[in-house]
Amino acid sequence: MFGADDNKARLKGLFNITLTPFGKNGEMDSRALSENIERVILLGYDGVLIGGTYGEFGVLDTAERAALFKRSMSTVAGRVPVMLCVASADQRVIDELTELAYSLGGLPMILPPLVSEVNDGHVVAYFERLAKRAPGGIVIYNAPRISVHLRPDLIERLADIPGVIGIKQGDLAPVAVDDVANRLGGRIRLFSASDLTFLGPMLAGFDGLCSTNSCALPELIQQSYRALEFGDAHLARELHGAWYPYRLLARRYGQPQTTKAAMNARGFAGGSVRPPLIDLTEQQTAELVDVMKSITAALGQMPSRISVG
């Protein structure tokens, strides 16, 4: 089991946000989960993130989340770092899952408190308490749409907590990215929380990307990320632009349902979403399939070719 310093050293690069595959009756498909994790590891992804917002943690009970963690860690078998989302409105669940994540060798990824009446001191005390439960280090998840918004100056305070080794930054407004990159670069690992607009944060100095849509377009997103990583911003921009029509649909119809439909269209085991989310309709899926074909055609015109068909 790695300590916090070792985990911080490993915590960088391209992470796949692995979706949780469900059958039509809502059952979790562990076999499909392992297949999807294995795919991105074999392609050379630097890590995986399990049970996050688009992993639908909100519709999983604690026992299911524990099973998800155990199956994922067993599949990964120490080959890459794993962030395990322990978010909950119930502090007892957070404590239990944080300790489980640490015991399995994963990195607990923790949202701020899911309540409104907290001040900065409360938030700092909350993360201090949880960091002590996971000596291998914790990752903060700043997700303003679903929890307390962590401002750059507050994140800077949180970075001083022993054991805080990274942040998945969901506020990707240019000013916030600029502030976070320049206040915290080199102190903790900085991850862009979205692949829809990741070029800016990476050029600003972020250490990695957490990508949902790499479940459906793993080769394309990997090649775009690697191009940027190795200094070819022009190719990265071209490749990122190639899947803009897909991003339009993802924004229109929502993630993870669009991503799962695209996975299914490629023959990957995306499965279904659980209520209150709703799977794409036949018409929406047909529109998505046409977009996937257009992406393949666009990539065929580029010097660096990959197939997403």
Steps between C-alpha positions, in 0.01 A plus 500: 500500500641839397539796734373849422827618341522196274134532402550866416794411275285247312193726481524665158401455141187371328240336724191324368181574695362149485122492470301252707325262257145396591270249337149595386366390838747718685743229609870590507702309239834416664630312197441801275664727757817291491499491118476877481778555753723249323447673164640836613786350698611299198483814286743668739282724713675628811218428746129453556235673706222284641153586629501873427212724399474339157565164665156567653605474863179675599287199400725238661453391860802462727529125450494543121765769517721277714456217248582742216822606677606142569433375146679799347807468720515127435490563125763773507726288722737785578589580139384863510379743768127490578286785632195371687219754547368488858250787470183486710268722699546258790825548692488140622502375140789730411700371797430138412583535132809712565643233727405227252661687210822537696501136612464389137792715387289763325487877537179632658357784290293721727242768427452791739207460742167461316335767716465874452556643847877462527781754511863469398602382845246218486630389160862500616414300815300252290793422269749493790290235670468284190867527403587332831286201403701438182876526560561420134360838402168643383383686191255790531215522249391857434160462331314833529183369333438237769675620816662797675712701257868503595653834403869507401600669827318229700659225290835655587419458870393140442826425320682564829323207667738203537375220277320716242688404184272608216182666381257418224405853399147537368502881482667538161421867440817661359559722804456208741736283294759778492475556877515131591789425264710788627413472870536123524713375214767269641342481844219254428398320184249692289248310285251642253163349587367509143624382162251729324731798556836366615748672267502825697567347844778279365671793327466698824704238681258238632646155567225283356155444358207296630308393190146360486470478124816293473265213589358538147792665315805367686742505206407849379510667841823325589667614179379858548627502858837347409549749217457783747717325759785471249474857377296471180221743581397526135430125470332497841266778387422324173421172672292672767309687232423173321255392769329837549172368346502226765553758775198693377287188548655427838408849617151473351409150621721478806775285638529212576204390288652627175833338584337166576303510175821571307674213677217265408514620139868402486436158651633599842301403810354838592170360622226727628463780751296480817203729576461790530722503190342370179673318213508670161202436275534308173493828308767657721714188470470504122612864500796403716598214270503740204726734696737216582524423128576865425782494757654197331479676163664815640783304657564330168600839356763563769869400487465303823218253448304296749172316459203551729258296293 
